[in-house]
Amino acid sequence: MRICHVITRLIIGGAQENTLLTCEGLHDRGHDVLLLAGPDTGLEGSLWDRATRYGYRTAVIDSMHRAIRPWSEWRAARELRQAYDQFNPDIIHTHSSKAGILGRFAARSLSNCAIVHTIHGMSFNRTQPAWVRRIYAGLERHAARYTSRIVSVADAMTDQAVAAGIAPRDRYTTIYSGMQTEWFTPDEDKRRVARQKWGANDDHIVVGTVARLFRNKGYEQLIPAMAHAAAKDERLRFVWIGDGADRDSYLHQLSREGIRDRVTLTGLLPPDEVADSMQGFDMLVHCSQWEGLPRTVVQALLLEIPAVSFDIDGAPEVVIDGETGKLVPLNDIPALSAAMLHLASNPQDGRSMGGAGRVRCLSMFNHHHMIDQLESLYSDLLDSSR
């Protein structure tokens, strides 16, 4: 098959890693793959080097930017259509909000081509003003008219999209976002090295977070919960993996709360180093305000690390309360603190939850399984069109 994937930008992030694993897996199976993406990068780091080295085709759509720029959107759609015409794909598969709308708009009149879109996270969500949500929902409904199948990375995404009237339920397929599960194998040596690097001894309880230092990732709720928990348990230490525009603001908040000396910031790390660093966690706390299905939670569970997460979006599909971690009502700071303290005080519960999480996630999130499902979906769509 000739398969074209389209994504807005290739920063280090969950949707991007999913897309690259898909392109790599399809290329390895002999399909002709083209990846189209805009030129923007960010503080998160870039995945362009990985994409261009692998061997499948890549191209930059110069006019496609993450920021809304009405004067350039038509140019981006025109560039996409030109790339489609040159490649003559059997399948066009779009990812992320901007590329999902522009990529499907540019493909709407193509014949003998199936159009697939993946919802990694809803383009309209609870963090946006109501008028923004209405605009994005309208654009998604319009784009869905010429979409052959919509892939959701969690059942929750399908439920939200159907509730918003984007498309009927029978147009959706859930395919969990694959990852390189072999990177996330518990290793005592790596755990010891990571903890030594942070100055954490055997008595310390390391609470880890992996997220951009940016609003909507929940640091406004996490920091006061950390301060409350730290006052109750002297053993608690905190490690943040990531960087972002709000780093300085969060450092000031940590200082005001009196816990700056108990928090280690690693900055940006390459994906494989993230896996090694997470080995040192005793628990992972994830406070994002909206998400498709949080990959960092899955990665922690693969490492047999219990997870604490707000009870939103796809999180309950992997964080089974009391079984693989603790679910907390959205933005409930006392409950977030209590969940950390419970796992700190009950290490046997944490080990049991982590073990159950690894068993649950190993098959659900193996990237080879994701490729199997996507390849089968593409074949079915082409067979139906023929």
N, C-alpha and C positions, 0 to 999 in steps of 0.2 A: 504494500500500500504506500501511497505518497501522502504523508501526514504533515500538516503544518500546525505548529503550536505558536500561540501569540500571547505575550504577557507584557504588561506595561513597563516594567523595569526589572533588572537582574541584580537587586540588592540581596544580601544574605537574609533570607526569611523563609518561612514555611512554605508559602505558595511557590516561591522560586525554586526551592530545593525539590519540592514535589515535581515541578515541571521539568527540571533538569534530569531527575531520575527517570522520568517518563521518556524523555527524548533519548537518553542513553540506552534504556532498556529496549525501546523500539528499534533503535539503530543496531543494537547487538543482535536483534532477531531478523535483520535483513531488510527492514523497511527503509524507505527513502524519507528522511526527516529533515524539515526546515524549522528553525526557531527564529521568530521575529520578536524584537523587543525594542523599547525606546532607549534613548541614550542616558537617561538619568541614573545617577548613583546616589549614595548618601553616606551618613556616618556609620551605617550598619555594615558597610563594606560591599564589594562587588563580586558577582559570580561570573562575570564575562570571561575571565581567563579559563575557568573550568569549562564553560560552554564551547569556546572556540577551539580548545585543545582536543575535544573528544573525537571528532571525526564526522559528525553530522553537519548539515549546512546551518549557518547562522547569518543573520543580517540585521542591521540597525534601521529602525524606522525613525528618522531624524526628527520628525514633527510630533511624535507621540511622547508627551510629557505627563507626569503624574498630576501636576497642577492643572486646573481648568483654564484653558486658553482658547476661547471661542474662535479666534482668528486662525489658530493652527489645527483645530480638530478636523476641518474639511481636508486640509493638506495631509494629515495623518491617514485619514480614511482613503485618500487617493493613493498614497504610497503603499498602503496595505493592499489595495486592489491591484496595483501594478505588480506587487510581489506575488499575489495569488495567480495572476494571469501568466506570469513567467514560470511559476512552479507547477501549475495545473494539478492541484491536490485532489485526492479522493476524500480526505477528511481535513476540516479546519477545526482546531480545538483551541478555544480561547480561555484565558485565565485572568482573574482580577477585574476590578470594576471598569476602569477606563478601557483596557484592551478588550474586555468582554463586550462592551457596547460598541466601540468603534470597529473591532474586528468582525463582529457579526453583521454590523451595518454594511461594511465593505463587501461582505460575502453574500449578501441577501439575494442577489440575482444570478449567482453562479449555478450552472446546471451540472448534474452528475457529481455533486459534492455534498457530503453530509456535514452538518455544522453541530459541534458539541461545545458546551460551555461548562466549566467547573465553578461551583460556588465554594470558594475557600473560606469566605466570610461574607456576610451580607453587605452589599454596597450601601444599604440604608440600615442604620442601627440606632440604638438607644442613646448614643452620645451626640447625635446630630439634632439640629433644630427641626421642627416638624415640617417646615417648608422644603428643607433639603431632602428629607426622607420621602416626601411626596414626589419630588422631581425624579429622584433616583428610582423609586418604585415604578413611576410611569415609563422611564426609559427601559427598565428591565422588562416590563410587560410588552413593550414594543419589540425589543430584541428577541423575546421568547417566541414571537410569531414565526420567525424564520430560523428557529433552533430545532434541530432534529432530536436532541436529547440533552438534558441538563444533569450533570453529575454533581452530587453533593458529597462533601467530605464527612458529613455526619447526618444522621436522620433529622436532627434538630434543624438543619439548614432547609431541608425539604419542608418540614412543618411550617417554618417561618415564611418561606416563599409561597407555599400554597395558601396560607392565611392571608398573604398580601395580594393574592390573585394574580401572581406572575404567570403561572401555567397550571394546568390540571395535574394532579398527583401522578398519573400514569406516564407523564413525560420525564420523571425523575428517576435516577438510579444512584444509590449510595455506594461509593467506592472509597473506603478509608485511605487517607493519605499515606502512601508508603514511605518508608525510610530504611536506611542501611542498619538494620537491627543488629548486625554483627559488630558494629561500633559500640553498642551499648550492652556489653557483657560484664557482669560484676567481676572486679579484679582487686584483690586486697592490696597488691603492690601499688597500683595506681591510686587507690584510696589513700594509702599512707603518704605517697609523694604529694598529692594535692593538699592534704591537711597540713603537712610540714611547711609547704609553701605559704600557707595562710597563718601559720603560727598556732594552729589548733591542736591541742593535745587530746589524749584518749578520753578525758573527762568532759571535754566540750561537746555540746550539741550544735552541729552546724546546720543552720537553716538557709537553704539556697534559693535564689531567684534567678531566672534566665529570661530577660526581657529588655527591650529598648528602654532607655531612661527618658521616657516621654509620656506626656499626659495620655490618658486612656489605658495605660498599662497598669494602673492601680496603685502606684506608689503613694498617692495621697491617702489611701486607706492602709497600705502596708506599713508605712513609717510609724504612725501612732500605735498600730497593733504590735509592731516590733518593740516599741518603747515600753508598752504595758507588759508584754511578756518578759522582756529583759529585766524589768524591775522585780518580777516574781521569781525568776530563775537565773542565777548568776552564771550558769554553765552555757547559756545561749550565746552563740556567735553567728554572724550573718555574712553571707557572701553573695554579691550581686555580679552576675556575668552579663556584660553588655555595656553599651554606651548610648548617648543620645543628647538631644538639644537641651534637656532639662537637668543635666548632671549637676551643674553648680547649684541650682535651686534645691535639689534634693540633698546635696551635701550640707547646705545651710540648715535645712530642716533636721537632719540627723544631729548636727551640732546643737541646735536649740533643744532637741529632745534629750541631749546628754548621752547619746549612744554612738557618736561618731567613731570612737576608738574600738568599738566592737563590730564594726562593719568593714569588710574588705571589698573593694571594687576592682575587678580584674580588667576592666575595659573590654574592647572587642577581642574575640578569640576566633580562629578558624573553626569550622564545624567539627573537625576531628578532635581538636583540642578542647572544645566544649564538652564533648563526651568524656574525655579523660578527667577534666576538672569536676564534672558532676559526680564522679565516683566518690568525692570527698564529702558529699552531702549526707546528712542524716534524715532530712526531709526536704521536699520542694514546696514552696508556697507560690501560687500563681493567682494574681489578682487582676488580670486583664478585665476591662469593662465590656468588651465584646470580642468574640472569637468564633472561628468555625469549629474546629476541634484542636485544642492546644497541643502542638507537637512536643513542646518541652515537658508537658505532663506525661505523655507517652514515653518519652526518652527516660525520664526519671523512673517510671514504673519498670521499664526494661532493665534498669540497673538495680531493681529491687528496693527502690527508694520510695517510701509512701508520699502521697501528694495531698496538699491542702489547696482547694480551689473554690472560688465562688461558684454557686450553683446556677450557671448560665450556659446557654447555647449547647455546644457538643460536649462540654466537660462531664456531665453525668453519664455519658456513654463509656467513659473510661475510669472516672473516679466514682466507684461504687461506695457510697457512704458506709463506713465501718468495715468494708471488705478490702478495698484497695487504697483507701485514703479517707479524708474528711471533706465533706461538702458543706459550704458555709453560705447562708443567704447573702445575696449581692450587697456589698458595702456595709455589712454588719461587722464593725471593727471589734467589739467585744467578743463575738463568736469566732472571729479570725484569730485573735489572741488566744482564746481558750483552746482552739484546735491545735495550735503550736505547742501550748503547754501540755496538752494531753499526750501528744506524741513524744514530747521530751520526757515526760514522767512515766511513760509506758513503752519502753523500747521493744518489749516482746510484741505488742500490738503493731508497732511500726514494721518489725521484721516480717510478721505474718502478712500485713497488708502489702508490703513490697513484693513478697514472694508470689502472692495471688495476682498482683498487677503484672508481673513479668509473664506468668502463664497466660494471662488474658491477652496481652499485647503482642506476644511473639508472632502469632499467626495473623492477627488482625492487621498488622502494620508492616508486614514484610513487603519490600518494594517489588519483589518478583511476583507476589500475589496480585499487587495492584496492576502490574503490566499485563498479567494474564487476563484480568477483568476488563481492562481498557481495550486490549487487542480483540477480545471476544465481542465487546460492544461495537467497536468499529466494523468488524466483519458482519455482524448482524445488521447494522445500519446500511452497509453497502449492499448486502443481499436483498434487503427490503426495497431499496431504491431501484435495484435492477429488476 
